[in-house]
Amino acid sequence: MKKIIYLLLTASLLAGCVLNMVTGRKQLNLVNESELQLMAADQYSTFLSDNKVLNPGTNKDAAMVHRTGTNIANAIEKYYSSKRQESILEGYKWEFNSIDSKEVNAWCMPGGKVVIYTVVANGKKHCDIIKY
């Protein structure tokens, strides 16, 4: 009985292994990419509605985050296009937002969802980190 359970467990793990197109290595995927992107988009929307999102049209730091993010997204899309691997970015809907917060933080989620926290501490904007 233990052997059967072990074989079934091993078979299910091997069936979940797929080739990561970015690294070229095999990885275990318990959730497929489209489901992961849907879950991330839902959580991202919830986070944005619970926090003060800065408007890039009226806030220079938010505008810089949006501009820099757009440049990064364009570079990523151009890179994968040159490698003929556009399918890696399938389902991506790039979003770059700035949050008014006292925390120094930034994070991203599957599907191109990015948040940069802007902080005003001692009169200095920490958002300068991402300028280029």
Secondary structure, 3 states (H helix, E strand, C coil): CHHHHHHHHHHHHHHCEEECCCCCCEEECCCCHHHHHHHHHHHHHHHHHHCCEECCCCCHHHHHHHHHHHHHHHHHHHHHHHCCCHHHHCCCCCEEEEEECCCCCEEEECCCEEEEEECEECCEEHHHHHCC
